[in-house]
Every structure is written in C-alpha cells, then in structure tokens.
Amino acid sequence: MIPIRNRKKTLKVTVEEMRNFAFAYVEKYAPSKQQLKTYLLKKYLKTSVPNVKKQDVTNLIDIVLSDLEKSRFINDKFYSDSKAKSMIQRGNSINKIRSYLVGKGIPTNLHWQIRGGRSAPPLR
C-alpha cells in the first residue's frame, strides 16, 4: 500500500521531524546556531506543504533551537573558539577570522582575538 504523503501533520510531529533533521545535521557538520536555523528553514520549506506560513515555521525552528541549546548540542562559543583556532593554525588573519564568524551568524561578543595561540578577552 502506498503511504499518504499529503496528510496534515500535527504540531508535535512537525517539531519531532525538525528535531530529527537538526540532530542529523549537528551530528554530521557541527554547525553554528545560525547555520542550523538556515538549514532547517530551507529543508522544511522545501519539503512542506506550500500553504504554511513562514513565520509559523520560524517560530517552530526557534523552539527546536532553544531545546538544542539547553541540551548543549549546539554552542556558538565552542563553535567560534574551534573555528578560530583551526583558522589560526592554517595561517589566516584575525580580520579574516572575524569576517568568517560574522558571516556564519556568530554574535560579536563571542569573537575572540587570538594572539600567539592564546585566547584573549572578547572584543568590544
């Protein structure tokens, strides 16, 4: 028997589906919060029914992201520290690292200025 594709999804099913997408993506890529939000939005808008409001989907994604932050699956501070260290090892400049982190949606209070392999206080 062919499963029904266009049946309406409940809110609980939608949140669980988004959470499963998020877990799979985090397991594979270790993204920042903004990267995960963008991925979930694109994934859900591509696979969902066209008459769903984008604001409702964004609210559901925010709920899933807050759950993942509380359970420490995603952490922007850890992401920025690890990316900065790896980019320093590759010889990238501080300005390039800052622009990379801004492009990935990391808040500026989490950017670290790295000198000689040690991390200094955050930039203001």
C-alpha positions as CSV (number, residue, x, y, z in Angstrom):
1,M,0.0,0.0,0.0
2,I,1.3,3.5,-0.9
3,P,1.6,5.8,2.2
4,I,-0.4,9.0,2.2
5,R,2.0,11.9,1.5
6,N,-0.3,14.9,1.8
7,R,-1.9,14.2,5.1
8,K,-1.8,17.1,7.6
9,K,0.9,17.0,10.2
10,T,0.3,17.9,13.8
11,L,2.5,20.3,15.7
12,K,4.1,17.5,17.7
13,V,5.0,15.6,14.5
14,T,6.4,18.7,12.9
15,V,8.6,19.6,15.9
16,E,9.9,16.0,16.1
17,E,10.6,16.0,12.4
18,M,12.6,19.2,12.7
19,R,14.4,17.9,15.8
20,N,15.4,14.8,13.8
21,F,16.7,16.9,10.9
22,A,18.6,19.0,13.4
23,F,20.2,16.0,15.1
24,A,21.3,14.6,11.8
25,Y,22.8,17.9,10.7
26,V,24.6,18.6,14.0
27,E,26.0,15.0,14.0
28,K,27.5,15.5,10.6
29,Y,28.6,19.1,10.5
30,A,28.8,20.7,14.0
31,P,27.2,24.0,12.8
32,S,26.6,27.3,14.4
33,K,23.1,28.2,15.6
34,Q,22.5,30.5,12.5
35,Q,23.7,27.8,10.1
36,L,21.4,25.2,11.7
37,K,18.5,27.7,11.6
38,T,19.1,28.4,7.9
39,Y,19.3,24.7,7.1
40,L,16.1,23.8,8.9
41,L,14.2,26.7,7.3
42,K,15.4,25.6,3.8
43,K,14.7,21.9,4.5
44,Y,11.3,22.5,5.9
45,L,10.1,25.0,3.2
46,K,11.3,22.6,0.5
47,T,9.6,19.5,1.9
48,S,6.4,21.0,3.5
49,V,3.0,21.9,2.2
50,P,3.1,25.3,0.3
51,N,0.3,26.9,2.3
52,V,2.3,27.0,5.6
53,K,3.2,30.5,6.9
54,K,6.9,31.2,7.0
55,Q,6.5,32.9,10.4
56,D,5.0,29.8,11.9
57,V,7.9,27.7,10.6
58,T,10.4,30.2,12.0
59,N,8.7,30.0,15.4
60,L,8.9,26.2,15.4
61,I,12.6,26.3,14.4
62,D,13.3,28.7,17.3
63,I,11.7,26.3,19.7
64,V,13.8,23.4,18.4
65,L,17.0,25.5,18.5
66,S,16.3,26.6,22.1
67,D,15.9,22.9,23.1
68,L,19.1,22.0,21.4
69,E,20.9,24.9,23.2
70,K,19.6,23.9,26.6
71,S,20.7,20.3,26.0
72,R,24.1,21.7,24.8
73,F,24.0,20.1,21.3
74,I,24.8,23.5,19.7
75,N,27.0,26.1,21.3
76,D,28.2,29.2,19.4
77,K,31.0,29.9,21.9
78,F,32.5,26.5,21.3
79,Y,32.0,26.9,17.5
80,S,33.7,30.2,17.4
81,D,36.6,29.1,19.5
82,S,37.2,25.9,17.5
83,K,36.9,27.7,14.1
84,A,39.2,30.5,15.2
85,K,41.9,28.0,16.4
86,S,41.7,26.0,13.2
87,M,41.9,29.1,11.1
88,I,44.9,30.4,13.1
89,Q,46.7,27.1,12.5
90,R,46.1,27.5,8.8
91,G,47.6,30.9,8.9
92,N,44.5,33.1,8.4
93,S,44.5,36.7,9.7
94,I,42.4,37.9,12.6
95,N,40.3,40.1,10.3
96,K,39.5,37.1,8.0
97,I,38.5,35.1,11.1
98,R,36.2,37.9,12.3
99,S,34.6,38.3,8.9
100,Y,34.1,34.5,8.7
101,L,32.4,34.3,12.1
102,V,30.2,37.3,11.2
103,G,29.2,35.6,8.0
104,K,28.3,32.4,10.0
105,G,26.0,34.4,12.3
106,I,28.1,34.3,15.4
107,P,27.4,37.3,17.7
108,T,30.3,39.8,18.0
109,N,30.5,39.3,21.8
110,L,31.7,35.7,21.1
111,H,34.5,36.7,18.8
112,W,37.9,36.1,20.3
113,Q,41.1,37.9,19.5
114,I,43.8,35.3,19.3
115,R,47.5,36.2,19.8
116,G,50.2,33.7,19.7
117,G,47.9,30.7,20.1
118,R,46.3,32.1,23.3
119,S,42.8,33.5,23.5
120,A,42.4,37.0,24.9
121,P,39.3,38.7,26.3
122,P,36.5,39.2,23.9
123,L,36.4,42.2,21.6
124,R,34.0,45.1,22.2
